[in-house]
């Protein structure tokens, strides 16, 4: 059974915010490039769902959250083995204070 990718509403909002912010600061072309790189990184997880490192700032949570880095962004996810799906929880700008990762419930 193929691994599927599920985006939480919060992660979708963060991706949209990244697009808008980079479009204002740079250009639409640059924004599309950043978003494509993030999505391409996530697609790789379909073949290697446990590729990411364990996120130490979220070790107190029920799920075992992992992350991969793409440019300045930390893609936070967990591999839901029973449902064979990767759940994208957050796209976090690494230039922020990592304590803000606690916004994840």
Beta strands, then each sheet from edge to edge (+ up, - down):
strand 1: 4-7
strand 2: 53-54
strand 3: 66-70
strand 4: 73-80
strand 5: 85-93
sheet 1: 1+ 5+ 4- 3+ 2-
end
